[in-house]
């Protein structure tokens, strides 16, 4: 048995507190997960993760068929946005429920809700019904990723946890990359409804394997009250915020009247939520956790990582289509090094954390790599394909290195009874970064394109310039004007990638502030 397997999961009895390492000296519990049991658990969790991640991308190519069949083009964007908002809102609540009632039953419940909602989506008779079913599906999907990642903390010691988190990141990336392809095949040869029916066999397999594998998972023996007012107030605070961000991403002005009202509603609900969490016996989100510097810095690093992941997924193909004149499928291939680099980096980061026993230097290298490669992407000529692909791959690998190590660092910094809620907060930071990042960077890109456009085209908006460069607008551009526009577009993308590099540089500061704490070699149990 190799060294990594020998360190797997020694459960011990520990008191409460944020310093997990100090609780390792208690008497060990008799529960120990063998390497074979851990592998079985990981397979079940990877299926659950793939189920949740696949549904975020598989419907992308099916949306036009849905709109035509259900005659609801005006609600089409909310088929995607409704799901993502529900996932983000439900994620912290699932984390706390897993800490209170045990993660096996919570994960099974999330899968069940997800599958029932998938059936409703597949049978949807109208677009409003489909949007409602997608929101319900998101309420189930919110538990799949966060609870699955927290379960790893129940069966694997922090020092070995990084490499298993790397497997989870790989499953997420595979699902994200293969989703559009699978959705296109199902929509073309069967029906758009099959992008939801396909969830049933996948979900059934995830349910059966995960329930069987998680039979010996620890269940809290002390029942605590559920903070229902906190859950309601958290939902009331997050929902209008995410709806406003989504509206901006769909083209609404940042400060239109509805967005201002949503922002005010968020502020009021947030104040009430913080007041409730200070007085609750068992708060939904213990505020002391956020005062833990490792947790707060990890959340900030994950927030920035997903700003960059989602933004690059949109900006890199868009730049290729506008400046190189390639088709959408060719532009998507240019993103392949980035998509494959993330799981490769996650695997490397996980293996290194298990070998070194610390994560700070690994995260710092990843943060520096992202910022450097992003600057390279800004200043390398778009037509220099090989160098561009190298920078894109370097960005993916460098971000991937940070994903498992950031999660493990946050989990290692708190008592075991708070692992679920900490993991959920990390996952929520990812969702919030993805939503805010694409809205902000696309808004800046649109404004920059409009500002830097040739004077003869000064009246065109950023969106109209994008359509003109991609040949979708009915605008006759002379060769001279087109060359001028090409130069301004190149300059606009250079500024966007420089902005992205500046955002990535903030992670370097976060990593420097992170405490270099050794990863615990056993799991602390606290009741």
C-alpha positions in Angstrom: 0.0 0.0 0.0 1.5 3.4 -1.0 2.0 6.3 1.4 -1.0 8.2 0.2 -3.3 5.2 0.9 -1.8 4.6 4.3 -2.8 8.2 5.3 -6.5 7.7 4.3 -9.1 8.6 6.8 -8.2 8.1 10.4 -11.3 9.4 12.2 -10.8 10.9 15.7 -12.9 12.5 18.3 -12.3 16.2 18.5 -13.7 19.3 20.3 -15.2 22.2 18.4 -13.1 25.1 17.1 -11.4 26.4 14.0 -8.0 24.8 14.6 -8.5 21.3 13.2 -4.9 20.3 13.6 -5.0 20.8 17.3 -7.9 18.3 17.6 -6.0 15.5 16.1 -4.6 14.2 19.4 -7.9 12.7 20.6 -8.7 9.0 20.7 -9.4 7.5 17.3 -12.8 6.3 16.3 -13.1 2.7 15.0 -14.5 3.9 11.6 -11.9 3.8 8.9 -12.5 3.9 5.1 -10.3 1.5 3.2 -8.9 2.6 -0.2 -11.4 0.5 -2.0 -14.3 2.1 -0.1 -12.9 5.6 -0.9 -12.7 4.7 -4.6 -16.3 3.5 -4.5 -17.4 6.8 -2.8 -15.5 8.9 -5.3 -17.1 7.1 -8.3 -20.6 7.8 -6.9 -19.7 11.5 -6.2 -18.3 11.9 -9.7 -21.6 10.7 -11.1 -23.5 13.2 -9.0 -21.1 16.0 -10.0 -21.4 15.2 -13.7 -25.2 15.1 -13.4 -25.3 18.6 -12.0 -22.6 20.1 -14.3 -23.9 18.4 -17.4 -27.3 20.1 -17.0 -25.7 23.6 -17.0 -24.4 23.1 -20.6 -26.3 20.3 -22.3 -29.3 22.5 -23.1 -27.4 25.3 -24.8 -27.8 24.0 -28.3 -31.4 22.9 -27.7 -32.6 26.3 -26.7 -33.7 27.4 -30.3 -35.8 24.2 -30.7 -37.4 24.8 -27.2 -38.4 28.3 -28.2 -39.8 27.1 -31.5 -41.7 24.2 -30.0 -43.1 26.0 -26.9 -43.4 29.5 -28.5 -41.8 31.5 -25.8 -38.7 33.2 -27.1 -39.1 36.1 -24.6 -38.5 33.6 -21.7 -35.8 31.6 -23.3 -32.9 33.2 -21.4 -34.5 32.3 -18.1 -34.4 28.6 -19.0 -30.7 28.9 -18.3 -30.7 31.7 -15.8 -33.5 30.3 -13.6 -31.5 27.1 -13.1 -28.3 28.9 -12.3 -29.9 31.3 -9.8 -31.7 28.4 -8.0 -28.4 26.5 -7.8 -26.6 29.5 -6.3 -29.4 30.2 -3.7 -29.8 26.5 -2.7 -26.1 25.7 -2.3 -25.4 27.3 1.2 -28.6 25.8 2.5 -27.6 22.3 1.4 -24.3 22.7 3.0 -25.8 23.4 6.4 -28.4 20.6 6.1 -25.6 18.2 5.4 -23.8 19.3 8.6 -27.0 18.8 10.6 -28.5 15.6 9.2 -25.7 13.8 7.5 -24.7 14.2 3.9 -25.9 10.8 2.6 -29.6 11.6 3.1 -29.1 15.2 1.9 -27.4 14.1 -1.3 -30.1 11.5 -2.0 -32.8 14.1 -1.5 -31.0 16.5 -3.9 -30.8 13.8 -6.6 -34.4 12.9 -6.1 -35.6 16.5 -6.5 -33.3 16.9 -9.5 -34.8 13.8 -11.2 -38.4 14.7 -10.5 -37.8 18.2 -11.9 -36.1 16.6 -15.0 -39.3 14.7 -15.7 -41.3 17.9 -15.4 -38.9 19.7 -17.8 -39.2 16.8 -20.4 -43.0 16.9 -20.2 -43.2 20.8 -20.2 -46.3 21.9 -22.3 -45.3 25.6 -22.3 -42.3 27.9 -21.7 -43.5 29.3 -18.3 -43.9 25.7 -17.1 -40.4 24.8 -18.4 -38.9 27.8 -16.6 -40.6 26.8 -13.3 -39.4 23.2 -13.7 -35.9 24.4 -14.4 -35.9 26.5 -11.2 -37.0 23.4 -9.3 -34.3 21.4 -11.0 -31.8 24.0 -9.8 -33.0 23.6 -6.3 -31.9 20.0 -6.6 -28.8 20.7 -8.5 -27.6 23.1 -5.8 -27.0 20.1 -3.5 -25.2 17.9 -6.0 -21.9 19.7 -6.3 -21.5 21.2 -2.8 -22.6 18.1 -0.8 -20.5 15.8 -3.0 -17.4 17.9 -2.3 -18.2 18.0 1.4 -18.5 14.2 1.5 -14.9 13.9 0.4 -14.0 15.7 3.6 -15.8 12.9 5.5 -13.8 10.1 4.1 -10.4 11.5 3.1 -7.9 13.3 5.3 -7.0 16.9 4.3 -3.5 16.0 3.1 -4.8 13.5 0.5 -8.0 15.4 -0.2 -6.5 17.6 -2.9 -6.0 14.7 -5.4 -9.6 13.5 -4.9 -10.9 17.1 -5.3 -8.9 17.0 -8.6 -10.9 14.0 -9.8 -14.1 15.9 -9.0 -12.8 18.9 -11.0 -12.0 16.6 -13.9 -15.5 15.2 -13.8 -16.9 18.8 -13.8 -14.8 19.8 -16.7 -15.6 16.7 -18.8 -19.3 17.3 -18.2 -19.0 21.0 -19.2 -17.1 20.2 -22.4 -19.2 17.2 -23.5 -22.5 18.8 -22.6 -23.1 20.9 -25.8 -22.0 18.0 -28.0 -24.3 15.5 -26.3 -27.1 18.1 -26.3 -26.6 18.6 -30.0 -26.8 14.9 -30.8 -29.9 14.3 -28.7 -31.7 17.4 -30.2 -30.8 16.5 -33.8 -31.6 12.8 -33.7 -34.3 12.6 -31.1 -35.8 15.7 -29.5 -34.9 18.6 -27.2 -36.9 16.8 -24.5 -34.2 14.1 -24.4 -31.7 16.5 -22.9 -33.8 16.1 -19.8 -34.8 12.4 -20.2 -31.0 11.5 -20.3 -30.8 12.6 -16.6 -33.0 9.7 -15.5 -30.5 6.8 -16.1 -27.5 9.0 -15.0 -29.4 10.1 -11.9 -30.5 6.5 -11.1 -26.9 5.3 -11.3 -25.7 8.2 -9.2 -28.4 7.5 -6.6 -27.7 3.7 -6.4 -23.9 3.9 -6.3 -23.7 6.9 -3.9 -26.3 5.5 -1.4 -24.5 2.1 -1.4 -21.1 3.7 -1.1 -22.1 6.1 1.6 -23.7 3.6 4.0 -20.9 4.0 6.5 -20.8 7.8 6.2 -21.0 9.4 9.7 -24.3 10.8 10.8 -24.4 13.6 13.4 -25.7 12.2 16.7 -26.7 15.6 18.1 -29.7 17.2 16.5 -29.7 20.9 16.3 -32.5 23.4 15.4 -32.7 24.5 11.7 -32.4 28.2 11.1 -35.5 28.5 8.9 -35.7 32.4 9.2 -32.0 32.5 8.1 -32.7 30.3 5.1 -35.7 32.6 4.1 -33.7 35.7 4.5 -30.7 34.3 2.7 -32.9 33.4 -0.2 -34.5 36.9 -0.1 -31.1 38.5 -0.3 -29.5 36.3 -3.0 -32.4 36.0 -5.4 -32.8 39.7 -6.3 -29.0 40.2 -6.5 -28.6 37.3 -8.9 -31.7 38.3 -10.9 -30.2 41.8 -11.3 -26.8 40.5 -12.4 -28.5 38.1 -14.9 -30.5 41.0 -16.3 -27.2 43.0 -16.9 -25.7 40.0 -18.6 -28.8 39.9 -20.9 -28.3 43.5 -21.9 -30.2 45.5 -19.2 -28.5 48.8 -18.0 -26.8 48.4 -14.6 -28.8 51.1 -13.0 -32.2 50.8 -14.6 -35.2 51.2 -12.3 -35.8 47.5 -11.7 -32.2 46.7 -11.0 -32.1 49.6 -8.4 -35.1 48.1 -6.7 -33.6 44.6 -6.7 -30.4 46.1 -5.2 -32.3 47.8 -2.5 -34.2 44.6 -1.7 -30.9 42.7 -1.5 -29.5 45.3 0.9 -32.5 45.2 3.3 -32.7 41.4 3.3 -28.9 41.1 3.8 -29.1 43.4 6.9 -31.9 41.3 8.3 -30.0 38.1 7.5 -26.9 39.2 9.4 -29.1 40.2 12.4 -30.8 36.8 12.4 -27.4 34.9 12.1 -26.1 36.8 15.2 -29.0 35.7 17.3 -29.7 32.2 16.0 -28.9 29.2 18.2 -27.6 27.3 15.2 -27.0 29.8 12.4 -27.3 28.8 8.8 -24.1 30.6 8.1 -21.9 31.0 11.3 -20.4 34.4 10.9 -17.3 33.3 12.7 -16.4 31.1 9.7 -16.2 34.1 7.5 -13.9 35.8 10.0 -11.5 32.9 9.5 -8.9 34.5 7.2 -8.2 31.2 5.4 -11.9 30.7 4.6 -12.4 34.3 3.5 -9.3 34.4 1.3 -10.2 31.0 -0.2 -13.7 32.3 -1.1 -12.1 35.4 -2.7 -9.7 33.3 -4.7 -12.4 31.0 -5.9 -14.6 34.0 -6.8 -11.8 35.4 -9.0 -11.1 31.9 -10.5 -14.6 31.6 -11.8 -14.8 35.2 -13.0 -11.9 34.1 -15.3 -13.2 30.7 -16.2 -16.6 31.9 -17.4 -15.3 35.0 -19.0 -12.5 33.2 -21.0 -15.1 30.7 -22.2 -17.0 33.5 -23.9 -14.2 36.0 -24.8 -11.7 33.6 -26.4 -14.2 32.2 -29.0 -15.7 35.6 -29.6 -12.3 37.2 -30.3 -11.5 34.4 -32.8 -14.9 34.9 -34.6 -14.5 38.7 -34.8 -10.8 38.9 -35.7 -10.1 35.7 -37.5 -13.4 35.3 -39.2 -13.7 31.6 -38.2 -17.0 29.8 -37.7 -18.4 29.0 -34.2 -17.3 25.4 -34.2 -13.7 26.3 -35.1 -13.7 29.1 -32.5 -14.9 26.5 -29.9 -11.9 24.3 -30.8 -9.6 27.2 -29.9 -11.0 26.9 -26.3 -10.2 23.2 -26.1 -6.7 23.7 -24.5 -8.3 25.8 -21.8 -11.1 23.3 -21.1 -8.6 20.4 -21.0 -6.0 22.4 -19.0 -8.3 22.9 -16.0 -8.6 19.2 -15.1 -4.9 18.7 -15.9 -4.1 21.5 -13.5 -6.5 20.2 -10.9 -4.8 16.8 -11.0 -1.4 18.3 -10.7 -2.5 20.6 -7.8 -4.1 17.7 -6.0 -1.0 15.4 -6.3 1.3 18.2 -5.2 -0.7 19.0 -2.1 -0.7 15.3 -1.1 3.1 15.2 -1.6 4.0 18.5 0.0 1.4 18.6 2.7 0.8 22.3 2.2 -1.1 24.4 -0.4 0.1 28.0 -0.2 3.0 27.7 -2.6 0.9 25.7 -5.0 -1.8 28.3 -5.1 0.7 31.1 -5.4 2.3 29.5 -8.4 -1.2 29.0 -10.0 -2.1 32.7 -9.4 1.1 34.0 -10.9 0.7 31.7 -13.8 -2.8 32.9 -14.6 -1.9 36.6 -14.5 1.3 36.1 -16.6 -0.5 34.0 -19.2 -3.4 36.5 -19.4 -1.0 39.4 -20.1 0.6 37.2 -22.8 -2.8 36.7 -24.4 -3.3 40.5 -24.3 -0.1 41.4 -26.2 0.3 38.4 -28.5 -1.1 39.0 -32.0 -4.4 37.2 -32.5 -3.1 35.5 -35.7 -0.2 33.9 -33.9 -2.2 30.8 -33.2 0.4 28.6 -31.5 1.4 31.2 -28.9 -2.3 32.0 -28.3 -3.1 28.4 -27.7 -0.1 28.1 -25.4 -1.3 31.0 -23.3 -4.9 29.6 -23.2 -3.6 26.2 -22.1 -1.4 27.9 -19.4 -4.4 29.9 -18.1 -6.5 26.7 -17.8 -3.7 24.7 -16.1 -2.9 27.6 -13.7 -6.6 28.0 -12.7 -7.0 24.2 -12.4 -4.1 24.1 -9.9 -6.0 26.5 -7.6 -9.4 24.7 -7.6 -8.8 21.6 -5.4 -6.2 23.3 -3.2 -8.4 26.3 -2.4 -11.3 24.0 -1.3 -9.0 21.8 0.8 -7.4 24.9 2.5 -10.8 26.2 3.5 -12.0 22.7 4.8 -8.7 22.3 6.7 -9.2 25.6 8.5 -12.5 24.7 10.3 -13.9 22.1 12.6 -15.4 19.0 11.0 -19.0 20.0 11.9 -18.6 23.1 9.7 -17.1 21.4 6.7 -20.5 21.2 4.8 -21.3 24.9 5.2 -17.7 26.0 4.3 -17.7 23.9 1.2 -21.1 25.3 0.2 -19.8 28.9 0.7 -16.9 28.0 -1.5 -19.2 26.7 -4.2 -21.4 29.7 -3.9 -18.4 32.0 -4.4 -17.8 30.1 -7.6 -21.4 30.7 -8.8 -21.3 34.4 -7.8 -18.0 34.9 -9.6 -19.3 33.3 -12.8 -22.4 35.5 -12.8 -20.7 38.8 -11.9 -17.6 38.2 -14.0 -19.3 37.6 -17.4 -21.8 40.5 -16.8 -19.0 43.0 -15.9 -16.4 42.0 -18.6 -19.0 41.8 -21.3 -20.4 45.2 -20.3 -16.8 46.7 -20.4 -16.2 45.0 -23.8 -19.3 46.5 -25.2 -18.5 50.0 -23.9 -14.9 49.7 -25.1 -15.9 48.6 -28.6 -18.3 51.5 -28.9 -15.7 54.1 -27.5 -12.8 52.9 -29.7 -14.8 52.4 -33.0 -13.8 54.6 -36.0 -15.6 58.0 -36.0 -17.6 57.0 -39.1 -19.1 54.1 -37.0 -19.4 56.0 -33.8 -23.2 55.6 -33.7 -22.9 51.8 -33.6 -23.3 50.1 -30.2 -20.9 47.4 -29.0 -23.4 44.7 -29.8 -23.9 46.0 -33.3 -20.1 46.1 -33.8 -19.9 42.4 -32.8 -22.6 41.5 -35.3 -20.9 43.5 -38.0 -17.6 41.8 -37.5 -19.2 38.4 -37.5 -21.2 39.2 -40.7 -24.6 39.0 -39.0 -25.5 42.7 -39.3 -26.8 44.3 -42.4 -24.0 46.8 -42.5 -22.0 47.3 -45.7 -18.4 48.0 -44.5 -15.8 49.2 -47.0 -12.4 47.6 -46.8 -10.9 50.7 -45.3 -13.5 51.0 -42.6 -13.3 47.3 -41.9 -9.5 47.5 -41.4 -9.9 50.5 -39.0 -12.6 48.6 -37.2 -10.4 45.5 -37.0 -7.7 47.5 -35.4 -10.1 49.0 -32.8 -11.5 45.6 -32.0 -8.0 44.2 -31.5 -7.2 47.1 -29.1 -10.5 46.6 -27.3 -9.8 42.9 -26.6 -6.3 43.8 -25.5 -7.8 46.1 -22.9 -10.2 43.4 -21.7 -7.5 40.8 -21.3 -5.4 43.4 -19.4 -8.3 44.0 -17.1 -8.7 40.2 -16.7 -4.9 40.0 -15.8 -5.4 42.8 -13.2 -8.3 40.8 -11.7 -6.2 37.6 -11.7 -3.4 39.5 -9.9 -5.6 40.0 -6.9 -5.3 36.3 -6.3 -1.6 36.7 -5.9 -2.2 39.1 -3.0 -4.7 36.6 -1.5 -2.2 33.8 -1.7 0.5 35.9 -0.1 -1.9 36.7 2.8 -2.9 33.0 3.3 -1.4 31.2 6.3 0.9 28.4 5.3 -0.7 25.8 7.6 0.1 22.1 7.2 -2.7 19.9 6.0 -4.0 17.5 8.7 -3.2 13.9 8.1 -6.4 12.6 9.7 -10.1 13.6 10.0 -11.3 15.3 13.1 -14.8 14.3 14.3 -16.6 16.9 16.4 -20.0 16.7 18.0 
